[in-house]
Amino acid sequence: MNDEIFKLINDEENRQEETLMMIPSENYASKAVREAVGSVLGNKYAEGYPGKRYYQGNTVIDEIEKSAQERGKRLFGFEHINVQPYSGSPANTAVMFALLNPGDTICGLKLSAGGHLTHGHPDITFSGKYFRSVQYEVNEEGKIDYEALAKIVLAEKPKLLIAGTTAYPFILDWKKFREIADSVNAWLLADISHIAGLVVGGVHPSPVEFADIVTSTTHKTLRGPRGAFIGITKVGLTKDENLIRKIDRAVFPGLQGGPHENTIAGMAVAFAEAETDEFKRYAEQVVGNAKVLADELRKNGLKVFGTENHLMLIDVGKEMGREMAVKLEDVNIVVNANTIPYDQGTAFKPSGVRLGTPGLTSRGMGETEMKEIASYIAMVVKGEETSFIKTKVKDLCKRFPVNK
């Protein structure tokens, strides 16, 4: 009966081996991370926190979670870290649950401008439905207009300002965000889900000196498991000495039950891997590869937004994003349809695709491969002959196998 499932898992493993993983929110976790996540730790309930559990039998589990906490604090420079959120959306929700009351005003980047659903997207999300959401945009170059943001914040006086993105190819100015938040005494939340690996790798500025709270997923550029954390900074504790208790109680019992300790073990492994010189070289190569890829796409005649980090957006024609993503997948290049700044299309029919280099870099690819891949993408977008590309991509993937 289970043969079917394991065959499908094998099929997915083969798919990942033979395709170029270019969706910037995806990456390859190490074998050690996967072993931790697939371990017997998934059998154990551990409601509560180390030393204060509601179930017996957590002596070993406590040590694992404390290790994840210590490693996370050391890696990012936090005063405290909660490693129990199941994913990024619950982490952001927990912050709002801890700091806000229904109807309070929040301010985040629009989804269509590169923000995230949990940053106040109206009507259909928790953040947009239970709070009064005002949102900021980007300019025609795709960059955040900090002066315009400052005016919005002064006029609307949000209680929480969110600095975070999912499709933003430029460096974030944490100092400016701090100054804008301070102008109305707002909390500043930095959601670094996409750039956490770049931050600890030293190729993107850290928000820890400026933000009150930092949230992040742990896969993406950090190459960990599908988990998340909430980091409390010295700045946040200066603002409210009870902040740690508020955040911890918002996660449990406020929003969640038993934590996934197998995932937390995987996070501990990933945090340790991210402290190495090898990881720093990886982060540098991610950014270097992205720059070469973007430059080559431009040389091939495409309009590219970015890049200063790991990702970029390509204008592929009005409402052509989804169709182009399918055509690229047909030749084993996997990206995702995405809106571009001032898109004339819709969320269902956007005019761009989003792609990045974390997964390619994890396989060991470098600047030479970026140039080759850029030429293939350009051929597909421009409607040129592409029948040979799938074979070329498979050959490229064979030269750079996934680390198993």
C-alpha positions as CSV (number, residue, x, y, z in Angstrom):
1,M,0.0,0.0,0.0
2,N,2.9,2.4,0.8
3,D,4.8,1.5,-2.4
4,E,2.8,4.1,-4.3
5,I,3.9,6.9,-1.9
6,F,7.5,5.9,-1.9
7,K,7.5,5.7,-5.7
8,L,6.1,9.2,-5.8
9,I,8.8,10.4,-3.4
10,N,11.4,8.8,-5.7
11,D,9.8,10.5,-8.6
12,E,10.0,13.9,-6.9
13,E,13.7,13.2,-6.0
14,N,14.3,12.6,-9.7
15,R,12.4,15.7,-10.7
16,Q,14.6,17.8,-8.3
17,E,17.7,16.2,-9.7
18,E,16.9,16.9,-13.3
19,T,15.5,20.4,-13.0
20,L,17.0,23.8,-12.2
21,M,15.5,24.9,-8.9
22,M,15.2,28.7,-9.4
23,I,12.2,29.6,-7.3
24,P,14.1,31.8,-4.8
25,S,12.1,30.6,-1.7
26,E,13.3,27.0,-2.4
27,N,16.6,25.3,-1.6
28,Y,18.2,22.0,-0.7
29,A,18.6,21.1,3.0
30,S,21.6,19.1,3.9
31,K,21.5,15.4,4.6
32,A,22.1,16.1,8.3
33,V,19.1,18.5,8.4
34,R,16.9,15.9,6.7
35,E,18.0,13.2,9.0
36,A,17.0,15.3,12.0
37,V,13.6,16.1,10.6
38,G,12.9,12.5,9.8
39,S,14.0,11.2,13.2
40,V,12.1,9.7,16.1
41,L,11.7,13.2,17.6
42,G,8.5,13.4,15.6
43,N,7.0,10.9,17.9
44,K,7.1,13.1,21.0
45,Y,4.7,15.7,22.3
46,A,6.3,18.6,24.1
47,E,3.8,21.3,24.8
48,G,5.4,24.2,26.7
49,Y,9.0,25.3,26.8
50,P,12.2,23.7,28.1
51,G,11.9,23.0,31.8
52,K,8.2,23.8,31.8
53,R,6.5,21.1,29.8
54,Y,2.9,19.8,30.1
55,Y,4.0,16.2,29.2
56,Q,6.5,13.9,30.8
57,G,9.4,12.3,29.0
58,N,11.0,15.5,27.6
59,T,14.4,15.5,29.3
60,V,16.2,14.9,26.0
61,I,13.8,17.1,24.0
62,D,14.5,20.0,26.4
63,E,18.2,19.7,25.6
64,I,17.6,19.7,21.9
65,E,15.4,22.8,22.0
66,K,17.8,24.6,24.3
67,S,20.6,23.9,21.9
68,A,18.6,25.3,19.0
69,Q,17.9,28.4,21.0
70,E,21.5,28.9,21.9
71,R,22.7,28.4,18.4
72,G,20.1,30.7,17.0
73,K,20.9,33.5,19.5
74,R,24.6,33.2,18.7
75,L,24.1,33.1,15.0
76,F,21.9,36.1,14.7
77,G,22.8,38.1,17.8
78,F,19.4,37.9,19.5
79,E,18.7,38.3,23.2
80,H,16.1,35.6,22.9
81,I,14.7,33.3,20.2
82,N,11.5,31.3,20.0
83,V,12.0,28.3,17.7
84,Q,8.6,26.8,17.9
85,P,6.5,28.6,15.2
86,Y,5.5,26.0,12.6
87,S,6.2,28.3,9.7
88,G,6.7,32.0,8.7
89,S,3.0,32.9,8.6
90,P,2.3,31.7,12.2
91,A,5.5,33.5,13.4
92,N,4.2,36.8,12.0
93,T,0.7,36.1,13.4
94,A,2.2,35.4,16.8
95,V,4.0,38.8,16.8
96,M,0.7,40.6,16.0
97,F,-1.2,38.5,18.6
98,A,1.4,39.5,21.2
99,L,1.6,43.2,20.5
100,L,-1.7,44.3,19.0
101,N,-5.4,44.5,19.6
102,P,-8.0,43.9,16.9
103,G,-8.4,47.1,14.9
104,D,-4.9,48.4,15.6
105,T,-3.1,49.8,12.5
106,I,-0.3,48.0,10.9
107,C,1.8,49.0,7.9
108,G,3.6,46.6,5.5
109,L,4.7,46.4,1.9
110,K,2.0,45.6,-0.7
111,L,1.9,42.0,-1.9
112,S,2.0,43.3,-5.5
113,A,5.1,45.3,-4.7
114,G,7.0,42.4,-3.3
115,G,5.5,42.1,0.2
116,H,3.9,39.0,1.9
117,L,0.3,38.1,2.6
118,T,0.9,38.3,6.4
119,H,2.1,41.9,6.1
120,G,-1.4,43.3,5.9
121,H,-2.8,42.0,2.6
122,P,-6.5,43.2,2.9
123,D,-9.7,41.2,3.3
124,I,-8.5,37.6,2.9
125,T,-5.7,37.4,5.4
126,F,-5.6,37.4,9.2
127,S,-3.4,40.5,9.2
128,G,-5.6,42.4,6.8
129,K,-8.9,41.2,8.3
130,Y,-8.4,41.7,12.0
131,F,-6.2,44.8,11.8
132,R,-6.5,48.1,10.0
133,S,-3.9,47.8,7.3
134,V,-2.2,50.6,5.4
135,Q,0.4,49.6,2.9
136,Y,3.4,51.1,1.2
137,E,4.7,50.6,-2.4
138,V,7.8,50.7,-4.5
139,N,8.8,53.2,-7.2
140,E,9.0,52.5,-10.9
141,E,12.5,51.1,-10.4
142,G,11.0,48.6,-8.0
143,K,12.7,50.2,-4.9
144,I,11.0,51.2,-1.7
145,D,10.3,54.9,-1.5
146,Y,11.3,55.6,2.1
147,E,10.2,59.3,1.9
148,A,6.7,58.2,0.8
149,L,6.7,55.5,3.5
150,A,7.6,58.1,6.1
151,K,4.6,60.3,5.1
152,I,2.2,57.3,5.2
153,V,3.5,56.4,8.7
154,L,3.2,59.9,10.0
155,A,-0.4,60.2,8.6
156,E,-1.7,56.8,9.6
157,K,0.3,56.2,12.8
158,P,0.6,52.4,12.7
159,K,1.3,50.5,15.9
160,L,3.4,48.0,13.9
161,L,5.7,48.7,10.9
162,I,6.7,45.6,9.0
163,A,10.0,45.6,7.0
164,G,10.0,42.4,5.0
165,T,9.6,41.1,1.5
166,T,9.2,38.0,-0.7
167,A,9.9,39.5,-4.1
168,Y,12.2,42.4,-3.5
169,P,15.6,42.3,-5.2
170,F,17.3,45.2,-3.3
171,I,19.1,45.8,0.0
172,L,16.8,46.9,2.8
173,D,17.7,50.0,4.8
174,W,17.0,49.0,8.4
175,K,18.2,52.3,9.8
176,K,15.6,54.2,7.8
177,F,12.9,51.8,8.8
178,R,13.9,52.4,12.5
179,E,13.7,56.1,12.1
180,I,10.3,56.0,10.4
181,A,9.0,53.6,13.1
182,D,10.3,55.9,15.9
183,S,8.5,58.9,14.3
184,V,5.3,57.5,15.7
185,N,6.7,55.2,18.4
186,A,5.7,52.1,16.4
187,W,7.1,48.6,16.8
188,L,9.5,47.5,14.0
189,L,9.2,44.0,12.8
190,A,11.9,42.7,10.4
191,D,10.7,39.7,8.4
192,I,14.0,38.3,6.9
193,S,12.5,35.0,5.7
194,H,14.1,35.4,2.3
195,I,17.4,36.8,3.3
196,A,18.3,35.1,6.6
197,G,21.1,33.1,5.0
198,L,22.4,36.3,3.4
199,V,22.3,38.1,6.7
200,V,24.3,35.5,8.6
201,G,26.6,35.1,5.6
202,G,27.5,38.8,5.8
203,V,26.2,39.8,2.4
204,H,23.1,41.7,3.6
205,P,23.0,44.1,6.5
206,S,21.5,42.6,9.7
207,P,18.3,44.2,11.2
208,V,19.2,43.2,14.8
209,E,20.7,46.6,15.7
210,F,17.5,48.3,14.6
211,A,14.4,46.1,14.7
212,D,12.5,45.2,17.9
213,I,11.6,41.8,16.6
214,V,12.9,39.6,13.8
215,T,10.9,36.8,12.2
216,S,12.1,34.3,9.6
217,T,11.5,30.9,8.0
218,T,14.5,28.5,8.2
219,H,14.5,27.0,4.7
220,K,15.1,29.4,1.8
221,T,18.6,30.9,1.9
222,L,19.3,29.4,5.3
223,R,19.0,25.9,3.9
224,G,17.3,24.5,7.0
225,P,14.0,22.7,7.5
226,R,10.5,24.1,6.9
227,G,10.3,25.9,10.2
228,A,10.4,29.4,11.6
229,F,11.6,31.5,14.5
230,I,10.9,34.8,16.3
231,G,14.0,36.7,17.5
232,I,13.9,39.3,20.3
233,T,16.5,42.0,20.1
234,K,18.1,44.3,22.7
235,V,16.2,47.2,21.0
236,G,12.9,45.4,21.6
237,L,13.7,44.6,25.2
238,T,14.6,48.2,25.8
239,K,11.1,49.1,24.5
240,D,9.3,46.5,26.7
241,E,11.1,44.4,29.3
242,N,8.2,41.9,29.1
243,L,8.5,41.3,25.4
244,I,10.0,37.8,25.7
245,R,7.1,36.6,27.8
246,K,4.5,38.2,25.5
247,I,6.0,36.6,22.4
248,D,6.4,33.2,24.0
249,R,2.9,33.2,25.4
250,A,1.5,34.3,22.0
251,V,3.2,31.2,20.3
252,F,2.1,28.8,23.1
253,P,-0.6,28.6,24.3
254,G,-1.9,31.5,22.2
255,L,-1.7,30.1,18.8
256,Q,-0.1,26.6,18.8
257,G,0.0,23.4,20.7
258,G,2.9,20.9,20.7
259,P,6.0,22.1,18.9
260,H,7.5,20.0,16.1
261,E,10.7,19.0,17.9
262,N,12.0,17.1,14.9
263,T,11.9,20.3,12.9
264,I,13.5,22.2,15.8
265,A,16.4,19.7,15.8
266,G,16.7,20.3,12.0
267,M,16.9,24.0,12.8
268,A,19.7,23.5,15.3
269,V,21.7,21.6,12.7
270,A,21.1,24.3,10.1
271,F,22.1,27.0,12.6
272,A,25.4,25.2,13.2
273,E,26.0,24.8,9.4
274,A,25.4,28.5,8.9
275,E,28.2,29.4,11.3
276,T,30.8,27.9,9.1
277,D,33.2,29.6,6.7
278,E,31.8,27.3,4.0
279,F,28.3,28.8,4.5
280,K,29.7,32.4,4.2
281,R,31.3,31.5,0.9
282,Y,28.0,30.0,-0.2
283,A,26.1,33.2,0.7
284,E,28.7,35.3,-1.2
285,Q,28.4,33.0,-4.2
286,V,24.5,33.3,-4.1
287,V,24.8,37.1,-4.5
288,G,27.6,36.9,-7.1
289,N,25.6,34.4,-9.2
290,A,22.5,36.5,-9.0
291,K,24.4,39.6,-10.3
292,V,25.9,37.6,-13.2
293,L,22.5,36.1,-14.0
294,A,20.7,39.4,-14.0
295,D,23.4,41.1,-16.1
296,E,23.3,38.3,-18.7
297,L,19.5,38.4,-18.9
298,R,19.8,42.1,-19.6
299,K,22.4,41.5,-22.2
300,N,20.0,39.1,-23.8
301,G,17.4,41.9,-24.1
302,L,15.2,41.2,-21.1
303,K,13.9,43.8,-18.6
304,V,15.1,42.8,-15.2
305,F,14.3,44.3,-11.8
306,G,17.3,43.9,-9.5
307,T,19.4,42.5,-8.1
308,E,21.3,43.2,-4.9
309,N,20.5,40.0,-3.2
310,H,19.5,36.4,-4.3
311,L,16.5,37.1,-6.5
312,M,15.2,39.1,-9.5
313,L,12.0,39.8,-11.4
314,I,11.7,39.6,-15.2
315,D,9.1,41.5,-17.2
316,V,7.9,38.8,-19.7
317,G,5.0,40.8,-21.2
318,K,1.6,41.8,-20.0
319,E,-0.2,38.9,-18.3
320,M,2.4,36.5,-19.6
321,G,4.0,35.5,-16.3
322,R,2.1,32.2,-15.7
323,E,2.3,31.1,-19.3
324,M,6.1,31.8,-19.4
325,A,6.6,29.9,-16.1
326,V,4.9,26.9,-17.7
327,K,7.1,27.2,-20.8
328,L,10.2,27.4,-18.7
329,E,9.2,24.3,-16.7
330,D,8.7,22.5,-20.0
331,V,12.5,22.8,-20.5
332,N,13.2,21.9,-16.8
333,I,13.8,25.5,-15.6
334,V,11.5,26.0,-12.6
335,V,10.5,29.6,-11.7
336,N,7.3,31.2,-10.5
337,A,4.9,33.7,-12.0
338,N,5.0,36.9,-10.1
339,T,3.8,40.5,-10.3
340,I,6.3,43.2,-11.3
341,P,6.3,46.9,-10.2
342,Y,3.2,48.6,-11.5
343,D,2.0,45.4,-13.2
344,Q,-0.7,45.9,-15.8
345,G,-1.8,42.3,-15.3
346,T,-3.4,40.7,-12.3
347,A,-2.4,38.4,-9.4
348,F,-3.7,35.5,-11.5
349,K,-2.2,36.7,-14.7
350,P,0.9,38.6,-13.7
351,S,3.4,40.1,-16.2
352,G,6.6,38.7,-14.6
353,V,8.4,35.8,-13.3
354,R,10.5,35.6,-10.1
355,L,13.7,33.6,-10.0
356,G,16.9,33.3,-7.9
357,T,20.1,31.5,-7.3
358,P,20.1,29.9,-3.8
359,G,19.3,26.4,-5.2
360,L,21.7,26.6,-8.1
361,T,24.5,27.8,-5.8
362,S,23.8,24.9,-3.4
363,R,24.5,22.5,-6.3
364,G,27.9,24.2,-6.8
365,M,27.0,26.2,-10.0
366,G,28.9,29.4,-10.6
367,E,29.2,32.3,-13.0
368,T,29.8,30.2,-16.1
369,E,26.6,28.3,-15.5
370,M,24.7,31.5,-14.8
371,K,25.6,32.7,-18.3
372,E,24.5,29.5,-19.9
373,I,21.2,29.4,-17.9
374,A,20.5,33.1,-18.8
375,S,20.8,32.3,-22.5
376,Y,18.2,29.5,-22.2
377,I,15.8,31.7,-20.2
378,A,16.1,34.5,-22.8
379,M,15.4,32.0,-25.7
380,V,12.2,30.8,-24.0
381,V,11.0,34.3,-23.2
382,K,11.7,35.6,-26.7
383,G,10.0,32.7,-28.3
384,E,13.1,31.3,-30.0
385,E,13.9,27.7,-30.9
386,T,13.9,25.8,-27.5
387,S,13.6,22.1,-28.4
388,F,17.2,21.4,-27.5
389,I,17.2,23.3,-24.1
390,K,15.7,20.5,-22.0
391,T,18.5,18.1,-22.9
392,K,21.1,20.8,-22.2
393,V,19.5,21.5,-18.8
394,K,19.5,17.8,-17.9
395,D,23.2,17.6,-18.9
396,L,24.0,20.6,-16.7
397,C,22.1,19.1,-13.8
398,K,24.2,15.8,-14.2
399,R,27.4,17.8,-13.9
400,F,26.1,19.4,-10.6
401,P,24.2,16.7,-8.7
402,V,22.1,17.5,-5.7
403,N,23.9,16.9,-2.4
404,K,22.2,13.8,-1.0
